[in-house]
Amino acid sequence: MKHYWFKARSYGWGWYPSAWQGWLVLFVFLVLDVGNAYRLDSMKGVSQERIAIELILETLLLVGVLVLICYKTGEKPEWRWGGGEGRREKREVRGRIKIKNNVWIYFLCGMQLFLEL
């Protein structure tokens, strides 16, 4: 069995750290992203539009590298509905699909933080 740094989530699409190497990668990503924001915040004499564009582009680059590392060192990515390996059927709860991830909440919170910068 292969030793994965990142395991696939039970619900939705994505990974979470499952080994110390994965946690280290996530920590380095966060330090670089926050450090980048502080670096751009301390720039004097540069327009706010340029700072915002640099922040967005450099954050997208960091996220792309993180996803690439997760893809190379993690389980196969696929949409999962929970309930074990290979099970793809949807669980019905009161006529609606039960999804246990809060992707939209995370997205909206991230956008709110971004807009407050």
C-alpha positions in Angstrom: 0.0 0.0 0.0 1.3 3.4 -0.9 1.9 6.0 1.8 -0.2 9.0 1.0 0.6 12.5 2.3 -3.1 13.5 1.6 -6.2 11.4 1.8 -9.3 12.0 -0.3 -12.2 13.6 1.5 -15.3 11.4 2.2 -17.7 14.0 0.9 -17.0 16.3 -2.1 -13.8 16.7 -4.0 -10.4 17.4 -2.4 -7.9 16.2 0.1 -6.9 16.6 3.7 -3.4 16.0 5.3 -2.9 12.5 6.6 0.8 12.4 7.3 3.3 14.8 8.8 4.6 15.7 5.3 1.1 16.8 4.3 0.8 19.0 7.4 4.2 20.5 6.6 3.2 21.3 3.1 0.0 22.9 4.3 1.8 24.9 6.9 4.4 26.1 4.4 1.6 27.1 2.0 -0.1 29.2 4.8 3.1 30.9 5.8 3.9 31.8 2.2 0.4 33.1 1.5 0.2 35.2 4.7 3.8 36.4 4.2 3.0 37.4 0.7 0.0 39.4 1.9 2.1 41.2 4.5 4.8 41.9 1.9 2.3 43.4 -0.5 0.7 45.4 2.4 4.0 47.0 3.3 4.7 48.3 -0.3 4.9 52.1 -0.4 4.1 54.1 -3.5 2.3 51.4 -5.4 -1.3 51.6 -6.5 -3.9 49.5 -4.7 -5.0 47.9 -8.0 -1.5 46.6 -8.7 -1.2 45.3 -5.1 -4.6 43.5 -5.5 -3.6 42.0 -8.9 -0.3 40.8 -7.5 -2.0 39.3 -4.5 -4.5 37.4 -6.6 -2.0 36.1 -9.1 0.6 35.0 -6.5 -2.2 33.4 -4.4 -3.5 31.5 -7.4 0.1 30.4 -8.2 0.5 29.1 -4.6 -2.9 27.3 -4.7 -1.9 25.7 -8.0 1.3 24.4 -6.5 -0.5 23.1 -3.5 -3.1 21.3 -5.7 -0.3 19.8 -7.8 1.5 18.5 -4.6 -1.8 17.1 -3.3 -2.4 15.4 -6.7 1.1 13.9 -6.8 1.3 12.7 -3.2 -2.4 12.0 -2.4 -5.2 9.6 -3.3 -6.9 9.7 -6.6 -9.2 12.8 -6.7 -12.9 12.1 -7.5 -16.2 13.4 -6.3 -17.3 11.3 -3.3 -20.7 10.9 -1.6 -19.4 9.2 1.6 -20.0 5.6 2.7 -16.8 3.9 1.8 -14.5 3.2 -1.1 -16.0 3.3 -4.6 -19.5 4.1 -3.5 -20.9 6.9 -5.6 -24.6 6.8 -5.1 -26.3 9.9 -3.7 -27.9 9.7 -0.2 -31.4 11.1 -0.1 -32.5 12.9 3.0 -36.1 14.2 2.9 -36.0 14.4 -0.9 -32.7 16.4 -1.0 -29.2 15.4 -1.6 -27.2 15.4 1.6 -23.7 16.9 1.1 -21.5 17.3 4.2 -19.1 19.8 2.8 -19.4 23.6 3.2 -17.7 24.7 0.0 -19.9 27.7 -0.5 -19.5 28.8 3.2 -15.7 28.6 2.9 -15.8 30.4 -0.5 -17.9 33.3 0.9 -15.8 33.6 4.0 -12.7 33.8 1.9 -14.2 36.4 -0.3 -15.3 38.4 2.7 -11.7 38.3 4.0 -10.3 39.3 0.6 -12.7 42.2 0.3 -11.8 43.5 3.7 -8.1 43.7 2.9 
